[in-house]
């Protein structure tokens, strides 16, 4: 039998490796910028065209490369970061595998220009499909400039799987922001389609956070700092009142490398225990500096997952550090131990006095006089008053009343809603108001039984069809603002806002772009309560981002997002008129059965089924 195992050609091996390392334009951005950081750059410029499809260019002022090193950089497993296996446990550089440049060159057309400070001329190399096409001397600045053109031009299937430009650009922004946060001492700039999106001068971490997320973040930050013999923790956590429903502004860095860890996130959430609303997530940027030998970063090609030698220890230190920071800056409630001690002593004194009084009275009635010392807990007096109010007038019922033969009438909200017709001895009308249970569900009686309606799902269905119709026909009413409001967004949210701004205005908003990452709200949908405009827009953007992976068209996505943002929520108390309005509008919908997200809007309960429930055997 002939041998069937053979080595793969380099071109195929490189494309396989590229599939793990370069998954989308953002992956290439990450690899290139990390190489610039490792080269000691103090200034890094990223130029993007068509969300990375056409061009990804990184310009740095790092150490540059010699002619030989420039050629070797495109070979697989060629690296300057490690020399032997033991170096894997002492890594402090961003890259170390030597796969990034070879992977990029396997799926794109790459041009590199690089020069060292000691050299008069630099080197220009052009690589296509893993083959070096040109290598020649050139004039260029000190440092390295790498241009990636036509990413995945030779892998059509991979190119077809890329998302829209707006989605791919958001992924690029995410990678860029992570690296910029980790290296606040380096100047960064980002240009997309000849427009500067981010300009981040070198500075401290607080300045970098404000530069990326906006000026309003300065007041939201609480410094976190803890240093032990094992590790050092520093960074910032957001104040609880600024927590948001979305997850996306949570950043962990271990030895300046961005990582994802649900375990460490749980530690931070534990520090915020009882300070956050349900399903809210605080913003944080936290750096953990630890001896490289105590972690393993060689777990995943993206290097965003690591293993700690003692994960439990890191968890506890992190939780304590964040909790201490919140308490130190009066964010978390702190116990007044002196007051607690005083209260405890007074309660003990009061108890002793009561026992002494009872003993002296030998069971007879006794009470403290005005001269008696009576100390209560801070909430004891108010609780006592509440109990007294509850039992006010109870003495009037101590003596049983004389038996009366007169019938007793119980009235409910349905009394007087149906009058008896004297001629037919039947009800002439039977209108019964809906009512709410647990501020979540609406019960409405029907001929065959009753409906149980999920108020949130039902209202989202109503609003979805309304907003989708407005986007189709452009008939939404706008209420002009007496005083226009300015809303400042993060760079990522501002890019998204520009993408959908025209459609948002079709829903009844009147929003205009105002400078970099700022927008002015001149008007809002007529049915929107005044003062909710900014919150609704932020929630709308969050919902829109979450829906992008559903591959919805723009109108459908915006209508869903807007319905979710402005709809009635579970737990909201409704009047009878509001409940009836929801019922009427729901059953006027084209599809009243399900919410836009697929949840049931109502469930029907039949009288026969209810009767069977009560007639069932208890045995």
Helices and strands as residue ranges (DSSP letters): H 10-21, H 25-38, E 43-49, G 50-52, E 55-60, H 67-72, G 85-89, H 100-107, E 109-115, E 122-128, E 131-138, E 143-149, H 156-160, H 165-182, E 187-192, E 195-200, H 205-213, G 215-220, E 221-227, E 231-238, G 240-242, E 250-254, E 257-259, H 262-271, E 284-290, G 292-294, E 295-296, E 307-308, H 311-328, H 337-361, H 380-390, G 394-397, E 420-421, E 426-427, E 435-437, E 441-446, E 449-454, H 455-473, E 478-488, H 491-506, E 510-513, E 518-525, H 533-547, G 548-550, H 554-566, H 576-586, E 602-606, H 607-615
